[in-house]
Amino acid sequence: MDKPTALVVEDDFATQQFMKFLLRNQYEILFAASSEEVNRVLEQNSGIAIILMDVSLRGSEDGLMITERLRKTKMWKDVPIIAVTAHAFPADQRLAFESGCNDYICMPINQSKLFEMMSKLIAATAGD
């Protein structure tokens, strides 16, 4: 069986490597480190099952802005997005949900919690 594809939007190289190590056995992984790279990756890959979005992405758009933009497009409006962040305050979580994220996980990442979130969201989307 093919592994689902996860897009990891993350601008920190060490975190990219960690996510690659964490996800490699269960997911095909694509990376984007900026809003421009997100645009390019999404144009070239229609089968993305889930997006892990760094909330505090540096550059022209942060992760929440990218999420808001994706939710306005027909192609990506229903793809599950999990906000990944070091910001653990309730207000940060509220902002993530308001921008269109389906779930929210704080660093340091609990691997079993992340996999459970990803599996549930992918399964729910596959049921549509």
N, CA, C and O atoms as a Tinker XYZ file with bonds, in Angstrom:
   512  protein
     1  N      0.836000   -1.191000    0.000000    73     2
     2  CA     0.000000    0.000000    0.000000    64     1     3
     3  C      0.875000    1.245000    0.000000    63     2     4     5
     4  O      1.891000    1.307000    0.692000    81     3
     5  N      0.466000    2.236000   -0.785000    73     3     6
     6  CA     1.225000    3.475000   -0.854000    64     5     7
     7  C      1.095000    4.260000    0.436000    63     6     8     9
     8  O      0.049000    4.261000    1.086000    81     7
     9  N      2.181000    4.927000    0.789000    73     7    10
    10  CA     2.153000    5.793000    1.966000    64     9    11
    11  C      1.488000    7.115000    1.586000    63    10    12    13
    12  O      1.693000    7.613000    0.479000    81    11
    13  N      0.690000    7.689000    2.498000    73    11    14
    14  CA     0.134000    9.015000    2.221000    64    13    15
    15  C      1.247000   10.063000    2.187000    63    14    16    17
    16  O      2.285000    9.910000    2.832000    81    15
    17  N      1.012000   11.114000    1.434000    73    15    18
    18  CA     2.006000   12.184000    1.310000    64    17    19
    19  C      1.701000   13.300000    2.295000    63    18    20    21
    20  O      0.577000   13.795000    2.379000    81    19
    21  N      2.736000   13.682000    3.041000    73    19    22
    22  CA     2.633000   14.787000    3.992000    64    21    23
    23  C      3.532000   15.925000    3.514000    63    22    24    25
    24  O      4.702000   15.713000    3.196000    81    23
    25  N      2.977000   17.122000    3.467000    73    23    26
    26  CA     3.773000   18.319000    3.196000    64    25    27
    27  C      4.122000   18.945000    4.536000    63    26    28    29
    28  O      3.242000   19.302000    5.319000    81    27
    29  N      5.418000   19.073000    4.788000    73    27    30
    30  CA     5.900000   19.705000    6.016000    64    29    31
    31  C      6.374000   21.104000    5.641000    63    30    32    33
    32  O      7.354000   21.268000    4.914000    81    31
    33  N      5.668000   22.105000    6.146000    73    31    34
    34  CA     6.035000   23.499000    5.901000    64    33    35
    35  C      6.812000   23.957000    7.122000    63    34    36    37
    36  O      6.248000   24.181000    8.193000    81    35
    37  N      8.120000   24.093000    6.940000    73    35    38
    38  CA     9.028000   24.363000    8.065000    64    37    39
    39  C     10.279000   25.032000    7.530000    63    38    40    41
    40  O     10.889000   24.540000    6.581000    81    39
    41  N     10.672000   26.159000    8.133000    73    39    42
    42  CA    11.849000   26.874000    7.642000    64    41    43
    43  C     13.126000   26.594000    8.444000    63    42    44    45
    44  O     14.197000   27.080000    8.081000    81    43
    45  N     13.026000   25.833000    9.508000    73    43    46
    46  CA    14.197000   25.498000   10.308000    64    45    47
    47  C     14.735000   24.141000    9.853000    63    46    48    49
    48  O     14.025000   23.138000    9.916000    81    47
    49  N     15.997000   24.110000    9.393000    73    47    50
    50  CA    16.563000   22.885000    8.834000    64    49    51
    51  C     16.609000   21.749000    9.855000    63    50    52    53
    52  O     16.308000   20.604000    9.517000    81    51
    53  N     16.978000   22.049000   11.084000    73    51    54
    54  CA    17.043000   20.999000   12.108000    64    53    55
    55  C     15.657000   20.390000   12.348000    63    54    56    57
    56  O     15.530000   19.177000   12.517000    81    55
    57  N     14.635000   21.224000   12.362000    73    55    58
    58  CA    13.273000   20.718000   12.551000    64    57    59
    59  C     12.830000   19.918000   11.333000    63    58    60    61
    60  O     12.131000   18.915000   11.476000    81    59
    61  N     13.229000   20.348000   10.134000    73    59    62
    62  CA    12.939000   19.564000    8.936000    64    61    63
    63  C     13.530000   18.160000    9.064000    63    62    64    65
    64  O     12.862000   17.168000    8.772000    81    63
    65  N     14.778000   18.088000    9.500000    73    63    66
    66  CA    15.446000   16.787000    9.641000    64    65    67
    67  C     14.750000   15.927000   10.694000    63    66    68    69
    68  O     14.592000   14.720000   10.511000    81    67
    69  N     14.339000   16.546000   11.787000    73    67    70
    70  CA    13.614000   15.823000   12.829000    64    69    71
    71  C     12.301000   15.266000   12.282000    63    70    72    73
    72  O     11.967000   14.105000   12.520000    81    71
    73  N     11.564000   16.093000   11.553000    73    71    74
    74  CA    10.283000   15.659000   11.003000    64    73    75
    75  C     10.489000   14.541000    9.977000    63    74    76    77
    76  O      9.695000   13.604000    9.906000    81    75
    77  N     11.546000   14.646000    9.193000    73    75    78
    78  CA    11.862000   13.596000    8.225000    64    77    79
    79  C     12.107000   12.272000    8.954000    63    78    80    81
    80  O     11.595000   11.230000    8.547000    81    79
    81  N     12.881000   12.321000   10.016000    73    79    82
    82  CA    13.168000   11.130000   10.813000    64    81    83
    83  C     11.881000   10.570000   11.426000    63    82    84    85
    84  O     11.662000    9.359000   11.429000    81    83
    85  N     11.052000   11.448000   11.934000    73    83    86
    86  CA     9.817000   11.054000   12.618000    64    85    87
    87  C      8.813000   10.392000   11.667000    63    86    88    89
    88  O      8.174000    9.401000   12.021000    81    87
    89  N      8.684000   10.945000   10.470000    73    87    90
    90  CA     7.608000   10.552000    9.551000    64    89    91
    91  C      8.000000    9.547000    8.480000    63    90    92    93
    92  O      7.128000    8.962000    7.837000    81    91
    93  N      9.280000    9.339000    8.278000    73    91    94
    94  CA     9.774000    8.626000    7.093000    64    93    95
    95  C      9.194000    7.228000    6.883000    63    94    96    97
    96  O      9.030000    6.808000    5.738000    81    95
    97  N      8.886000    6.510000    7.933000    73    95    98
    98  CA     8.398000    5.141000    7.775000    64    97    99
    99  C      6.918000    5.065000    7.406000    63    98   100   101
   100  O      6.469000    4.068000    6.840000    81    99
   101  N      6.165000    6.106000    7.723000    73    99   102
   102  CA     4.719000    6.044000    7.494000    64   101   103
   103  C      4.203000    6.997000    6.409000    63   102   104   105
   104  O      3.065000    6.868000    5.958000    81   103
   105  N      5.043000    7.953000    5.994000    73   103   106
   106  CA     4.588000    8.967000    5.036000    64   105   107
   107  C      5.644000    9.247000    3.982000    63   106   108   109
   108  O      6.845000    9.174000    4.241000    81   107
   109  N      5.165000    9.570000    2.782000    73   107   110
   110  CA     6.016000   10.217000    1.793000    64   109   111
   111  C      6.066000   11.671000    2.249000    63   110   112   113
   112  O      5.032000   12.235000    2.605000    81   111
   113  N      7.239000   12.284000    2.247000    73   111   114
   114  CA     7.378000   13.616000    2.827000    64   113   115
   115  C      7.877000   14.606000    1.782000    63   114   116   117
   116  O      8.851000   14.353000    1.073000    81   115
   117  N      7.193000   15.724000    1.707000    73   115   118
   118  CA     7.625000   16.855000    0.901000    64   117   119
   119  C      7.878000   18.008000    1.864000    63   118   120   121
   120  O      7.225000   18.115000    2.902000    81   119
   121  N      8.822000   18.863000    1.516000    73   119   122
   122  CA     9.147000   20.003000    2.376000    64   121   123
   123  C      9.005000   21.305000    1.620000    63   122   124   125
   124  O      9.243000   21.377000    0.414000    81   123
   125  N      8.608000   22.336000    2.357000    73   123   126
   126  CA     8.592000   23.706000    1.855000    64   125   127
   127  C      9.029000   24.601000    3.004000    63   126   128   129
   128  O      8.573000   24.439000    4.136000    81   127
   129  N      9.921000   25.550000    2.707000    73   127   130
   130  CA    10.459000   26.414000    3.754000    64   129   131
   131  C      9.958000   27.855000    3.655000    63   130   132   133
   132  O     10.353000   28.705000    4.453000    81   131
   133  N      9.092000   28.131000    2.681000    73   131   134
   134  CA     8.569000   29.496000    2.498000    64   133   135
   135  C      7.235000   29.412000    1.770000    63   134   136   137
   136  O      6.870000   28.361000    1.241000    81   135
   137  N      6.517000   30.518000    1.746000    73   135   138
   138  CA     5.234000   30.525000    1.038000    64   137   139
   139  C      5.445000   30.275000   -0.454000    63   138   140   141
   140  O      4.611000   29.643000   -1.101000    81   139
   141  N      6.552000   30.766000   -1.000000    73   139   142
   142  CA     6.850000   30.532000   -2.408000    64   141   143
   143  C      7.072000   29.046000   -2.676000    63   142   144   145
   144  O      6.606000   28.517000   -3.685000    81   143
   145  N      7.784000   28.375000   -1.772000    73   143   146
   146  CA     8.011000   26.937000   -1.927000    64   145   147
   147  C      6.711000   26.158000   -1.750000    63   146   148   149
   148  O      6.488000   25.161000   -2.437000    81   147
   149  N      5.855000   26.604000   -0.836000    73   147   150
   150  CA     4.550000   25.956000   -0.663000    64   149   151
   151  C      3.789000   26.013000   -1.993000    63   150   152   153
   152  O      3.242000   25.006000   -2.441000    81   151
   153  N      3.759000   27.184000   -2.614000    73   151   154
   154  CA     3.059000   27.345000   -3.890000    64   153   155
   155  C      3.610000   26.378000   -4.935000    63   154   156   157
   156  O      2.846000   25.722000   -5.644000    81   155
   157  N      4.930000   26.292000   -5.027000    73   155   158
   158  CA     5.574000   25.426000   -6.021000    64   157   159
   159  C      5.261000   23.955000   -5.749000    63   158   160   161
   160  O      4.907000   23.216000   -6.667000    81   159
   161  N      5.391000   23.531000   -4.499000    73   159   162
   162  CA     5.142000   22.131000   -4.145000    64   161   163
   163  C      3.687000   21.761000   -4.416000    63   162   164   165
   164  O      3.411000   20.680000   -4.935000    81   163
   165  N      2.760000   22.641000   -4.071000    73   163   166
   166  CA     1.344000   22.346000   -4.283000    64   165   167
   167  C      0.993000   22.293000   -5.773000    63   166   168   169
   168  O      0.145000   21.501000   -6.185000    81   167
   169  N      1.641000   23.134000   -6.577000    73   167   170
   170  CA     1.402000   23.109000   -8.019000    64   169   171
   171  C      1.867000   21.789000   -8.628000    63   170   172   173
   172  O      1.275000   21.308000   -9.594000    81   171
   173  N      2.922000   21.206000   -8.070000    73   171   174
   174  CA     3.532000   20.003000   -8.641000    64   173   175
   175  C      3.017000   18.702000   -8.026000    63   174   176   177
   176  O      3.338000   17.624000   -8.526000    81   175
   177  N      2.229000   18.778000   -6.954000    73   175   178
   178  CA     1.808000   17.573000   -6.236000    64   177   179
   179  C      0.351000   17.684000   -5.820000    63   178   180   181
   180  O      0.020000   18.380000   -4.861000    81   179
   181  N     -0.510000   16.999000   -6.543000    73   179   182
   182  CA    -1.932000   17.101000   -6.238000    64   181   183
   183  C     -2.381000   16.118000   -5.161000    63   182   184   185
   184  O     -3.479000   16.267000   -4.624000    81   183
   185  N     -1.574000   15.131000   -4.835000    73   183   186
   186  CA    -2.014000   14.078000   -3.929000    64   185   187
   187  C     -1.573000   14.231000   -2.486000    63   186   188   189
   188  O     -1.364000   13.231000   -1.799000    81   187
   189  N     -1.429000   15.446000   -2.017000    73   187   190
   190  CA    -1.007000   15.655000   -0.634000    64   189   191
   191  C     -2.173000   15.333000    0.296000    63   190   192   193
   192  O     -3.272000   15.868000    0.152000    81   191
   193  N     -1.905000   14.447000    1.255000    73   191   194
   194  CA    -2.962000   13.980000    2.158000    64   193   195
   195  C     -3.097000   14.851000    3.394000    63   194   196   197
   196  O     -4.174000   14.938000    3.983000    81   195
   197  N     -1.992000   15.503000    3.791000    73   195   198
   198  CA    -2.008000   16.303000    5.020000    64   197   199
   199  C     -0.858000   17.303000    4.979000    63   198   200   201
   200  O      0.170000   17.067000    4.344000    81   199
   201  N     -1.053000   18.424000    5.667000    73   199   202
   202  CA    -0.018000   19.464000    5.755000    64   201   203
   203  C      0.288000   19.718000    7.217000    63   202   204   205
   204  O     -0.614000   19.923000    8.029000    81   203
   205  N      1.579000   19.703000    7.546000    73   203   206
   206  CA     2.036000   20.110000    8.874000    64   205   207
   207  C      2.612000   21.506000    8.711000    63   206   208   209
   208  O      3.621000   21.691000    8.031000    81   207
   209  N      1.974000   22.488000    9.332000    73   207   210
   210  CA     2.271000   23.897000    9.081000    64   209   211
   211  C      2.970000   24.556000   10.255000    63   210   212   213
   212  O      2.411000   24.661000   11.347000    81   211
   213  N      4.205000   25.002000   10.021000    73   211   214
   214  CA     4.923000   25.805000   11.004000    64   213   215
   215  C      4.196000   27.142000   11.122000    63   214   216   217
   216  O      4.105000   27.891000   10.149000    81   215
   217  N      3.690000   27.436000   12.291000    73   215   218
   218  CA     2.907000   28.655000   12.498000    64   217   219
   219  C      3.769000   29.901000   12.344000    63   218   220   221
   220  O      3.334000   30.887000   11.749000    81   219
   221  N      4.987000   29.863000   12.876000    73   219   222
   222  CA     5.830000   31.064000   12.882000    64   221   223
   223  C      6.856000   31.053000   11.756000    63   222   224   225
   224  O      8.021000   31.395000   11.960000    81   223
   225  N      6.416000   30.662000   10.579000    73   223   226
   226  CA     7.254000   30.674000    9.390000    64   225   227
   227  C      7.702000   32.100000    9.103000    63   226   228   229
   228  O      6.906000   33.036000    9.172000    81   227
   229  N      8.973000   32.258000    8.782000    73   227   230
   230  CA     9.491000   33.588000    8.431000    64   229   231
   231  C      9.279000   33.836000    6.941000    63   230   232   233
   232  O      9.179000   32.897000    6.152000    81   231
   233  N      9.213000   35.095000    6.573000    73   231   234
   234  CA     9.066000   35.426000    5.161000    64   233   235
   235  C      7.836000   36.261000    4.906000    63   234   236   237
   236  O      7.297000   36.895000    5.813000    81   235
   237  N      7.392000   36.253000    3.643000    73   235   238
   238  CA     6.275000   37.114000    3.243000    64   237   239
   239  C      4.953000   36.692000    3.874000    63   238   240   241
   240  O      4.074000   37.530000    4.077000    81   239
   241  N      4.798000   35.403000    4.187000    73   239   242
   242  CA     3.592000   34.910000    4.849000    64   241   243
   243  C      3.991000   33.947000    5.957000    63   242   244   245
   244  O      4.884000   33.119000    5.778000    81   243
   245  N      3.328000   34.059000    7.096000    73   243   246
   246  CA     3.560000   33.050000    8.134000    64   245   247
   247  C      2.627000   31.871000    7.867000    63   246   248   249
   248  O      1.828000   31.905000    6.931000    81   247
   249  N      2.730000   30.837000    8.686000    73   247   250
   250  CA     1.942000   29.635000    8.464000    64   249   251
   251  C      0.442000   29.849000    8.522000    63   250   252   253
   252  O     -0.312000   29.200000    7.797000    81   251
   253  N      0.008000   30.757000    9.383000    73   251   254
   254  CA    -1.428000   31.017000    9.490000    64   253   255
   255  C     -1.950000   31.740000    8.248000    63   254   256   257
   256  O     -3.065000   31.479000    7.797000    81   255
   257  N     -1.154000   32.635000    7.708000    73   255   258
   258  CA    -1.550000   33.338000    6.486000    64   257   259
   259  C     -1.637000   32.361000    5.312000    63   258   260   261
   260  O     -2.561000   32.433000    4.501000    81   259
   261  N     -0.668000   31.450000    5.230000    73   259   262
   262  CA    -0.704000   30.433000    4.166000    64   261   263
   263  C     -1.948000   29.562000    4.326000    63   262   264   265
   264  O     -2.632000   29.260000    3.348000    81   263
   265  N     -2.233000   29.164000    5.564000    73   263   266
   266  CA    -3.424000   28.335000    5.821000    64   265   267
   267  C     -4.685000   29.057000    5.375000    63   266   268   269
   268  O     -5.531000   28.464000    4.706000    81   267
   269  N     -4.823000   30.326000    5.735000    73   267   270
   270  CA    -5.998000   31.102000    5.332000    64   269   271
   271  C     -6.128000   31.139000    3.812000    63   270   272   273
   272  O     -7.225000   31.014000    3.268000    81   271
   273  N     -4.999000   31.312000    3.140000    73   271   274
   274  CA    -5.004000   31.370000    1.668000    64   273   275
   275  C     -5.417000   30.016000    1.078000    63   274   276   277
   276  O     -6.216000   29.966000    0.142000    81   275
   277  N     -4.881000   28.930000    1.617000    73   275   278
   278  CA    -5.213000   27.598000    1.105000    64   277   279
   279  C     -6.689000   27.274000    1.299000    63   278   280   281
   280  O     -7.299000   26.615000    0.457000    81   279
   281  N     -7.258000   27.733000    2.400000    73   279   282
   282  CA    -8.678000   27.450000    2.679000    64   281   283
   283  C     -9.607000   28.145000    1.695000    63   282   284   285
   284  O    -10.785000   27.800000    1.605000    81   283
   285  N     -9.090000   29.117000    0.960000    73   283   286
   286  CA    -9.897000   29.838000   -0.030000    64   285   287
   287  C     -9.783000   29.234000   -1.427000    63   286   288   289
   288  O    -10.408000   29.729000   -2.366000    81   287
   289  N     -8.988000   28.165000   -1.577000    73   287   290
   290  CA    -8.820000   27.543000   -2.883000    64   289   291
   291  C     -9.598000   26.240000   -2.953000    63   290   292   293
   292  O     -9.686000   25.509000   -1.967000    81   291
   293  N    -10.154000   25.954000   -4.104000    73   291   294
   294  CA   -10.947000   24.740000   -4.280000    64   293   295
   295  C    -10.097000   23.494000   -4.056000    63   294   296   297
   296  O    -10.541000   22.545000   -3.410000    81   295
   297  N     -8.888000   23.495000   -4.584000    73   295   298
   298  CA    -8.026000   22.311000   -4.540000    64   297   299
   299  C     -7.581000   21.947000   -3.122000    63   298   300   301
   300  O     -7.469000   20.765000   -2.797000    81   299
   301  N     -7.330000   22.942000   -2.282000    73   299   302
   302  CA    -6.694000   22.689000   -0.985000    64   301   303
   303  C     -7.582000   23.017000    0.209000    63   302   304   305
   304  O     -7.140000   22.885000    1.351000    81   303
   305  N     -8.813000   23.436000   -0.023000    73   303   306
   306  CA    -9.647000   23.895000    1.091000    64   305   307
   307  C     -9.972000   22.797000    2.094000    63   306   308   309
   308  O    -10.222000   23.092000    3.262000    81   307
   309  N     -9.973000   21.535000    1.663000    73   307   310
   310  CA   -10.340000   20.445000    2.562000    64   309   311
   311  C     -9.168000   19.587000    3.027000    63   310   312   313
   312  O     -9.361000   18.651000    3.802000    81   311
   313  N     -7.962000   19.891000    2.566000    73   311   314
   314  CA    -6.796000   19.103000    2.991000    64   313   315
   315  C     -6.518000   19.406000    4.468000    63   314   316   317
   316  O     -6.412000   20.571000    4.851000    81   315
   317  N     -6.401000   18.372000    5.288000    73   315   318
   318  CA    -6.139000   18.618000    6.713000    64   317   319
   319  C     -4.814000   19.350000    6.939000    63   318   320   321
   320  O     -3.796000   19.038000    6.322000    81   319
   321  N     -4.860000   20.321000    7.832000    73   319   322
   322  CA    -3.664000   21.081000    8.197000    64   321   323
   323  C     -3.531000   21.048000    9.718000    63   322   324   325
   324  O     -4.460000   21.388000   10.451000    81   323
   325  N     -2.351000   20.630000   10.170000    73   323   326
   326  CA    -2.042000   20.644000   11.593000    64   325   327
   327  C     -1.039000   21.758000   11.844000    63   326   328   329
   328  O      0.035000   21.780000   11.243000    81   327
   329  N     -1.385000   22.677000   12.725000    73   327   330
   330  CA    -0.462000   23.735000   13.131000    64   329   331
   331  C      0.596000   23.109000   14.039000    63   330   332   333
   332  O      0.273000   22.411000   15.000000    81   331
   333  N      1.857000   23.369000   13.718000    73   331   334
   334  CA     2.975000   22.873000   14.522000    64   333   335
   335  C      3.702000   24.102000   15.056000    63   334   336   337
   336  O      4.162000   24.943000   14.285000    81   335
   337  N      3.803000   24.200000   16.378000    73   335   338
   338  CA     4.327000   25.441000   16.940000    64   337   339
   339  C      4.926000   25.251000   18.325000    63   338   340   341
   340  O      4.629000   24.286000   19.029000    81   339
   341  N      5.762000   26.183000   18.687000    73   339   342
   342  CA     6.277000   26.235000   20.058000    64   341   343
   343  C      5.386000   27.128000   20.917000    63   342   344   345
   344  O      5.561000   27.194000   22.134000    81   343
   345  N      4.440000   27.808000   20.296000    73   343   346
   346  CA     3.541000   28.715000   21.011000    64   345   347
   347  C      2.384000   27.910000   21.608000    63   346   348   349
   348  O      1.546000   27.385000   20.876000    81   347
   349  N      2.343000   27.817000   22.923000    73   347   350
   350  CA     1.389000   26.914000   23.575000    64   349   351
   351  C      0.250000   27.623000   24.300000    63   350   352   353
   352  O     -0.511000   26.980000   25.023000    81   351
   353  N      0.121000   28.914000   24.122000    73   351   354
   354  CA    -0.931000   29.633000   24.812000    64   353   355
   355  C     -2.284000   29.394000   24.149000    63   354   356   357
   356  O     -2.340000   29.172000   22.940000    81   355
   357  N     -3.371000   29.436000   24.910000    73   355   358
   358  CA    -4.712000   29.243000   24.328000    64   357   359
   359  C     -5.002000   30.209000   23.178000    63   358   360   361
   360  O     -5.662000   29.831000   22.210000    81   359
   361  N     -4.525000   31.430000   23.270000    73   359   362
   362  CA    -4.756000   32.403000   22.195000    64   361   363
   363  C     -4.078000   31.961000   20.896000    63   362   364   365
   364  O     -4.616000   32.178000   19.811000    81   363
   365  N     -2.896000   31.342000   21.004000    73   363   366
   366  CA    -2.201000   30.833000   19.817000    64   365   367
   367  C     -3.003000   29.708000   19.174000    63   366   368   369
   368  O     -3.126000   29.640000   17.951000    81   367
   369  N     -3.542000   28.835000   20.005000    73   367   370
   370  CA    -4.348000   27.727000   19.503000    64   369   371
   371  C     -5.614000   28.261000   18.820000    63   370   372   373
   372  O     -5.999000   27.778000   17.755000    81   371
   373  N     -6.249000   29.245000   19.427000    73   371   374
   374  CA    -7.452000   29.844000   18.850000    64   373   375
   375  C     -7.150000   30.449000   17.480000    63   374   376   377
   376  O     -7.917000   30.267000   16.535000    81   375
   377  N     -6.024000   31.171000   17.374000    73   375   378
   378  CA    -5.639000   31.768000   16.093000    64   377   379
   379  C     -5.414000   30.698000   15.029000    63   378   380   381
   380  O     -5.789000   30.884000   13.871000    81   379
   381  N     -4.807000   29.586000   15.414000    73   379   382
   382  CA    -4.563000   28.492000   14.463000    64   381   383
   383  C     -5.891000   27.948000   13.937000    63   382   384   385
   384  O     -6.048000   27.744000   12.734000    81   383
   385  N     -6.839000   27.715000   14.834000    73   383   386
   386  CA    -8.142000   27.201000   14.407000    64   385   387
   387  C     -8.891000   28.233000   13.564000    63   386   388   389
   388  O     -9.542000   27.880000   12.580000    81   387
   389  N     -8.801000   29.501000   13.946000    73   387   390
   390  CA    -9.478000   30.559000   13.181000    64   389   391
   391  C     -8.924000   30.684000   11.773000    63   390   392   393
   392  O     -9.656000   31.037000   10.849000    81   391
   393  N     -7.636000   30.397000   11.597000    73   391   394
   394  CA    -7.027000   30.504000   10.269000    64   393   395
   395  C     -7.424000   29.331000    9.370000    63   394   396   397
   396  O     -7.273000   29.400000    8.150000    81   395
   397  N     -7.932000   28.254000    9.978000    73   395   398
   398  CA    -8.369000   27.109000    9.180000    64   397   399
   399  C     -7.651000   25.814000    9.486000    63   398   400   401
   400  O     -7.883000   24.810000    8.812000    81   399
   401  N     -6.784000   25.806000   10.486000    73   399   402
   402  CA    -6.107000   24.561000   10.851000    64   401   403
   403  C     -7.114000   23.593000   11.460000    63   402   404   405
   404  O     -8.033000   24.000000   12.170000    81   403
   405  N     -6.929000   22.317000   11.174000    73   403   406
   406  CA    -7.817000   21.283000   11.710000    64   405   407
   407  C     -7.413000   20.840000   13.103000    63   406   408   409
   408  O     -8.251000   20.395000   13.887000    81   407
   409  N     -6.130000   20.960000   13.413000    73   407   410
   410  CA    -5.636000   20.571000   14.728000    64   409   411
   411  C     -4.371000   21.341000   15.018000    63   410   412   413
   412  O     -3.913000   22.141000   14.202000    81   411
   413  N     -3.806000   21.093000   16.191000    73   411   414
   414  CA    -2.743000   21.940000   16.721000    64   413   415
   415  C     -1.859000   21.074000   17.609000    63   414   416   417
   416  O     -2.358000   20.371000   18.488000    81   415
   417  N     -0.551000   21.121000   17.383000    73   415   418
   418  CA     0.372000   20.374000   18.246000    64   417   419
   419  C      1.554000   21.258000   18.592000    63   418   420   421
   420  O      2.087000   21.975000   17.744000    81   419
   421  N      1.954000   21.194000   19.859000    73   419   422
   422  CA     3.078000   22.008000   20.339000    64   421   423
   423  C      4.368000   21.203000   20.335000    63   422   424   425
   424  O      4.370000   19.981000   20.486000    81   423
   425  N      5.458000   21.925000   20.158000    73   423   426
   426  CA     6.780000   21.325000   20.308000    64   425   427
   427  C      7.142000   21.348000   21.783000    63   426   428   429
   428  O      6.728000   22.274000   22.481000    81   427
   429  N      7.883000   20.392000   22.287000    73   427   430
   430  CA     8.389000   19.240000   21.548000    64   429   431
   431  C      7.253000   18.292000   21.185000    63   430   432   433
   432  O      6.315000   18.093000   21.958000    81   431
   433  N      7.356000   17.719000   20.006000    73   431   434
   434  CA     6.270000   16.907000   19.456000    64   433   435
   435  C      6.237000   15.527000   20.098000    63   434   436   437
   436  O      7.255000   14.844000   20.207000    81   435
   437  N      5.053000   15.143000   20.514000    73   435   438
   438  CA     4.790000   13.792000   20.996000    64   437   439
   439  C      4.446000   12.963000   19.755000    63   438   440   441
   440  O      3.401000   13.168000   19.137000    81   439
   441  N      5.324000   12.031000   19.397000    73   439   442
   442  CA     5.171000   11.272000   18.159000    64   441   443
   443  C      3.844000   10.520000   18.087000    63   442   444   445
   444  O      3.163000   10.574000   17.063000    81   443
   445  N      3.473000    9.830000   19.141000    73   443   446
   446  CA     2.223000    9.054000   19.081000    64   445   447
   447  C      1.012000    9.974000   18.954000    63   446   448   449
   448  O      0.058000    9.641000   18.250000    81   447
   449  N      1.038000   11.121000   19.623000    73   447   450
   450  CA    -0.065000   12.081000   19.509000    64   449   451
   451  C     -0.145000   12.625000   18.080000    63   450   452   453
   452  O     -1.235000   12.746000   17.520000    81   451
   453  N      1.006000   12.952000   17.494000    73   451   454
   454  CA     1.024000   13.466000   16.125000    64   453   455
   455  C      0.489000   12.425000   15.147000    63   454   456   457
   456  O     -0.345000   12.746000   14.300000    81   455
   457  N      0.957000   11.181000   15.254000    73   455   458
   458  CA     0.495000   10.130000   14.345000    64   457   459
   459  C     -1.005000    9.881000   14.492000    63   458   460   461
   460  O     -1.702000    9.641000   13.507000    81   459
   461  N     -1.489000    9.940000   15.721000    73   459   462
   462  CA    -2.919000    9.747000   15.952000    64   461   463
   463  C     -3.716000   10.867000   15.275000    63   462   464   465
   464  O     -4.720000   10.609000   14.611000    81   463
   465  N     -3.260000   12.112000   15.450000    73   463   466
   466  CA    -3.917000   13.257000   14.806000    64   465   467
   467  C     -3.931000   13.093000   13.289000    63   466   468   469
   468  O     -4.961000   13.254000   12.635000    81   467
   469  N     -2.762000   12.769000   12.754000    73   467   470
   470  CA    -2.626000   12.663000   11.289000    64   469   471
   471  C     -3.531000   11.557000   10.757000    63   470   472   473
   472  O     -4.231000   11.756000    9.765000    81   471
   473  N     -3.523000   10.401000   11.403000    73   471   474
   474  CA    -4.345000    9.275000   10.938000    64   473   475
   475  C     -5.830000    9.626000   10.959000    63   474   476   477
   476  O     -6.551000    9.351000   10.000000    81   475
   477  N     -6.283000   10.236000   12.056000    73   475   478
   478  CA    -7.706000   10.595000   12.161000    64   477   479
   479  C     -8.112000   11.597000   11.092000    63   478   480   481
   480  O     -9.168000   11.459000   10.474000    81   479
   481  N     -7.273000   12.611000   10.874000    73   479   482
   482  CA    -7.618000   13.637000    9.889000    64   481   483
   483  C     -7.609000   13.089000    8.461000    63   482   484   485
   484  O     -8.480000   13.427000    7.660000    81   483
   485  N     -6.627000   12.244000    8.146000    73   483   486
   486  CA    -6.561000   11.655000    6.813000    64   485   487
   487  C     -7.756000   10.727000    6.590000    63   486   488   489
   488  O     -8.364000   10.740000    5.520000    81   487
   489  N     -8.090000    9.925000    7.599000    73   487   490
   490  CA    -9.224000    9.008000    7.486000    64   489   491
   491  C    -10.532000    9.785000    7.302000    63   490   492   493
   492  O    -11.381000    9.394000    6.501000    81   491
   493  N    -10.688000   10.871000    8.035000    73   491   494
   494  CA   -11.909000   11.690000    7.935000    64   493   495
   495  C    -12.023000   12.306000    6.538000    63   494   496   497
   496  O    -13.119000   12.394000    5.985000    81   495
   497  N    -10.906000   12.727000    5.977000    73   495   498
   498  CA   -10.909000   13.331000    4.648000    64   497   499
   499  C    -11.179000   12.273000    3.585000    63   498   500   501
   500  O    -11.879000   12.534000    2.606000    81   499
   501  N    -10.626000   11.089000    3.776000    73   499   502
   502  CA   -10.820000   10.001000    2.800000    64   501   503
   503  C    -12.297000    9.586000    2.750000    63   502   504   505
   504  O    -12.773000    9.068000    1.740000    81   503
   505  N    -13.002000    9.820000    3.841000    73   503   506
   506  CA   -14.409000    9.463000    3.912000    64   505   507
   507  C    -15.321000   10.419000    3.168000    63   506   508   509
   508  O    -16.494000   10.118000    2.946000    81   507
   509  N    -14.790000   11.568000    2.783000    73   507   510
   510  CA   -15.614000   12.573000    2.087000    64   509   511
   511  C    -15.994000   12.134000    0.697000    63   510   512
   512  O    -16.683000   12.866000   -0.014000    81   511
